[in-house]
Amino acid sequence: MKKFKHIHQAAIKRKGGEKALARLLTKPSTEKQLKAVADERYLAQITRCVFNAGFHWRVITAKWSGFEEAFHGFDLGQLLTKSPEEWEAYAEDTRIIRNWQKIETVFHNAAMIDEVAAEHGSFGAFFAQWPVTDQVGLMKFLHKNGARLGGKTAQWFLRFTGKDSFILTGDVIAALIASGVETNDKATSQRDLKNIQNAFNHWQQETGMPITHLSKILSYSVGDNVPVGVLEGYQSSQTVT
């Protein structure tokens, strides 16, 4: 595998200097900060990521206030006590995207968060303590216990909540392969994910950087060179507060 300093230098050059690149490297949340996030905000972020999948993100952003209103601020108590008829009514609710398969996930993911909170005190307490060196394990948990939380959806959820994490975009995968990491260009098998996790863990020890920064630097070292100003607003527009 390449030394990460070579990848870092390539990203610095492409983004117009070290200061310009540093503007894109937002600091991940601390364990204390993640623990303090209310359960309904985790459900809101999960829901936004689920609906983002397959839709242009601008569409979901434009309607997000309607989602918040329709789902009662994602209050678990209200959502988990709704009747089947009340849930079915969402299929005609113009405040949200009327995709029944995705609407169903709100209930299922609320139930998942409620179950985790009952065992750990809050979903945040569980989520915060999961080691960043085992992101693959956390993704597996979310996929198994949640609804429509496989693949990139779980990865975007981790990133937008502030959890220190990698996202396997096409550019990141291309950079990983170019750096000597054994994975195919889809990176979906457990073997590929294990190799990728090991690479990030190795580079984290080598550099002392958060995995979020390593992931972003990899993506900025190859592919289309999107302007810094465009990238700065990209993630902030998707974070639920």
C-alpha positions as CSV (number, residue, x, y, z in Angstrom):
1,M,0.0,0.0,0.0
2,K,1.1,3.5,-0.7
3,K,2.2,5.8,2.2
4,F,-0.7,8.1,2.8
5,K,1.5,11.2,2.5
6,H,1.6,10.6,-1.3
7,I,-2.2,10.5,-1.5
8,H,-2.4,13.6,0.7
9,Q,0.0,15.6,-1.5
10,A,-2.0,14.7,-4.6
11,A,-5.2,16.0,-3.0
12,I,-3.4,19.2,-1.9
13,K,-2.2,19.9,-5.4
14,R,-5.6,19.2,-7.0
15,K,-7.5,21.4,-4.5
16,G,-5.2,24.4,-4.8
17,G,-3.1,24.1,-1.7
18,E,-3.1,22.8,1.9
19,K,-5.3,25.6,3.2
20,A,-8.0,25.0,0.6
21,L,-8.0,21.3,1.3
22,A,-8.2,21.8,5.0
23,R,-11.4,23.8,4.5
24,L,-13.0,20.6,3.3
25,L,-11.9,18.4,6.2
26,T,-14.7,18.9,8.7
27,K,-14.0,17.6,12.2
28,P,-15.9,14.4,13.2
29,S,-18.1,14.6,16.3
30,T,-16.7,13.3,19.6
31,E,-18.2,10.4,21.4
32,K,-19.7,12.8,23.9
33,Q,-21.4,14.8,21.2
34,L,-22.8,11.7,19.5
35,K,-24.1,10.4,22.8
36,A,-25.9,13.7,23.4
37,V,-27.9,13.6,20.1
38,A,-31.6,12.7,20.8
39,D,-33.0,9.5,19.4
40,E,-35.5,11.4,17.2
41,R,-32.7,13.2,15.4
42,Y,-31.0,9.9,14.6
43,L,-34.3,8.7,13.1
44,A,-34.6,11.9,11.1
45,Q,-31.1,11.5,9.7
46,I,-31.7,7.9,8.8
47,T,-35.0,8.8,7.1
48,R,-33.4,11.5,5.1
49,C,-30.6,9.2,3.9
50,V,-33.2,6.5,3.0
51,F,-35.3,8.9,1.0
52,N,-32.1,10.4,-0.6
53,A,-31.4,7.0,-2.2
54,G,-32.9,7.0,-5.6
55,F,-34.0,10.6,-5.6
56,H,-32.1,13.8,-6.3
57,W,-31.0,15.2,-2.9
58,R,-32.3,18.6,-3.8
59,V,-35.9,17.2,-4.0
60,I,-35.7,15.8,-0.4
61,T,-34.0,19.0,0.8
62,A,-36.9,21.1,-0.6
63,K,-39.5,19.0,1.1
64,W,-37.7,18.3,4.3
65,S,-39.8,20.7,6.4
66,G,-42.8,18.8,5.3
67,F,-41.2,15.5,6.5
68,E,-40.5,17.0,9.9
69,E,-44.1,18.1,10.2
70,A,-45.7,15.0,8.8
71,F,-43.6,12.7,11.1
72,H,-44.1,14.8,14.2
73,G,-40.4,15.8,14.4
74,F,-39.7,12.0,14.3
75,D,-40.9,11.6,17.9
76,L,-40.6,7.8,18.5
77,G,-43.5,7.7,20.9
78,Q,-46.0,9.2,18.4
79,L,-44.8,7.2,15.5
80,L,-44.7,3.8,17.2
81,T,-48.3,4.2,18.5
82,K,-49.9,5.1,15.2
83,S,-52.5,2.8,13.8
84,P,-52.0,0.9,10.5
85,E,-54.6,3.2,9.0
86,E,-52.6,6.3,10.0
87,W,-49.5,4.9,8.4
88,E,-51.4,4.1,5.2
89,A,-52.6,7.7,5.1
90,Y,-48.9,8.8,4.5
91,A,-49.2,7.3,1.0
92,E,-51.5,10.3,0.1
93,D,-49.6,12.9,2.2
94,T,-48.3,15.6,-0.2
95,R,-45.9,17.0,2.5
96,I,-43.6,14.0,1.9
97,I,-42.4,11.9,-1.0
98,R,-45.2,9.3,-1.4
99,N,-43.1,6.2,-1.8
100,W,-44.7,3.5,0.3
101,Q,-41.6,1.3,0.5
102,K,-39.6,4.2,2.0
103,I,-42.4,5.4,4.2
104,E,-42.6,2.0,5.9
105,T,-38.9,2.3,6.8
106,V,-39.8,5.2,9.2
107,F,-41.7,2.8,11.4
108,H,-39.2,0.0,11.2
109,N,-36.2,2.2,11.9
110,A,-38.1,3.9,14.8
111,A,-38.6,0.4,16.2
112,M,-35.0,-0.4,15.8
113,I,-33.9,2.8,17.5
114,D,-36.4,2.2,20.3
115,E,-35.1,-1.3,20.9
116,V,-31.5,-0.2,21.0
117,A,-32.4,2.7,23.3
118,A,-34.2,0.3,25.7
119,E,-31.0,-1.8,26.0
120,H,-28.4,1.0,26.1
121,G,-30.2,4.0,27.5
122,S,-30.3,5.8,24.2
123,F,-29.5,5.1,20.6
124,G,-26.7,7.7,20.8
125,A,-25.0,5.9,23.7
126,F,-24.9,2.7,21.6
127,F,-23.9,4.5,18.4
128,A,-21.2,6.7,20.0
129,Q,-19.3,3.8,21.6
130,W,-19.1,1.6,18.5
131,P,-15.4,1.7,17.5
132,V,-14.5,3.5,14.3
133,T,-12.0,0.7,13.6
134,D,-15.0,-1.5,13.0
135,Q,-17.3,0.6,10.8
136,V,-18.0,-2.5,8.7
137,G,-19.5,-4.2,11.8
138,L,-21.7,-1.1,12.5
139,M,-22.9,-1.1,8.9
140,K,-23.7,-4.8,9.2
141,F,-25.7,-4.1,12.4
142,L,-27.7,-1.3,10.7
143,H,-28.4,-3.4,7.6
144,K,-29.5,-6.4,9.7
145,N,-31.7,-4.5,12.2
146,G,-32.9,-1.5,10.3
147,A,-34.8,-1.0,7.0
148,R,-33.1,0.0,3.7
149,L,-29.8,0.7,5.5
150,G,-27.5,-1.3,3.3
151,G,-24.7,-0.1,1.1
152,K,-24.1,3.6,0.7
153,T,-27.2,4.6,2.7
154,A,-25.7,3.4,6.0
155,Q,-22.4,5.1,5.0
156,W,-24.0,8.4,4.4
157,F,-25.9,8.1,7.6
158,L,-22.7,7.7,9.6
159,R,-21.1,10.6,7.8
160,F,-24.0,13.0,8.2
161,T,-24.4,12.3,11.9
162,G,-20.7,13.2,12.4
163,K,-19.5,9.7,13.1
164,D,-15.9,9.3,12.1
165,S,-16.3,7.1,9.0
166,F,-15.4,6.4,5.3
167,I,-17.8,6.5,2.3
168,L,-17.1,4.2,-0.6
169,T,-17.8,6.6,-3.5
170,G,-16.5,5.7,-6.9
171,D,-13.6,8.1,-6.4
172,V,-12.7,6.6,-3.0
173,I,-12.7,3.1,-4.4
174,A,-10.6,4.1,-7.4
175,A,-8.1,5.8,-5.1
176,L,-8.0,2.7,-2.8
177,I,-7.3,0.4,-5.8
178,A,-4.6,2.7,-7.1
179,S,-3.1,2.7,-3.6
180,G,-2.8,-1.1,-3.5
181,V,-5.8,-2.1,-1.6
182,E,-7.3,-5.4,-2.7
183,T,-11.0,-4.7,-3.6
184,N,-13.1,-4.8,-6.7
185,D,-14.7,-1.7,-8.1
186,K,-18.0,-2.3,-6.2
187,A,-16.5,-3.1,-2.8
188,T,-19.6,-4.9,-1.6
189,S,-18.2,-8.3,-0.4
190,Q,-17.2,-8.8,3.2
191,R,-13.7,-9.6,2.0
192,D,-13.5,-6.3,0.2
193,L,-14.9,-4.4,3.1
194,K,-12.5,-6.0,5.5
195,N,-9.6,-5.1,3.3
196,I,-10.8,-1.5,3.1
197,Q,-11.4,-1.3,6.9
198,N,-7.8,-2.6,7.5
199,A,-6.4,0.0,5.0
200,F,-8.2,2.9,6.8
201,N,-7.1,1.6,10.2
202,H,-3.5,1.3,9.0
203,W,-3.5,4.9,7.5
204,Q,-5.1,6.2,10.7
205,Q,-2.3,4.8,12.7
206,E,0.2,6.1,10.2
207,T,-1.1,9.7,10.1
208,G,-3.1,10.2,13.2
209,M,-5.9,11.6,11.0
210,P,-9.6,10.8,11.6
211,I,-10.9,8.2,9.1
212,T,-13.3,10.9,7.8
213,H,-10.4,13.0,6.7
214,L,-8.6,10.0,5.1
215,S,-11.8,9.1,3.2
216,K,-12.2,12.7,1.9
217,I,-8.6,13.1,1.0
218,L,-8.7,9.9,-1.0
219,S,-11.8,11.1,-2.9
220,Y,-10.1,14.5,-3.6
221,S,-7.0,12.8,-5.0
222,V,-8.7,11.4,-8.1
223,G,-11.6,11.8,-10.4
224,D,-13.5,15.0,-11.3
225,N,-11.9,18.0,-9.5
226,V,-15.1,19.7,-8.1
227,P,-14.4,23.3,-6.8
228,V,-13.9,23.7,-3.1
229,G,-16.8,26.1,-2.8
230,V,-19.2,23.6,-4.2
231,L,-18.0,20.8,-1.9
232,E,-18.2,23.0,1.3
233,G,-21.9,23.3,1.0
234,Y,-22.6,19.7,0.0
235,Q,-22.5,18.0,3.3
236,S,-23.9,20.8,5.5
237,S,-27.1,20.8,3.4
238,Q,-27.8,17.2,4.3
239,T,-27.2,17.3,8.1
240,V,-30.3,17.1,10.2
241,T,-30.3,19.4,13.3
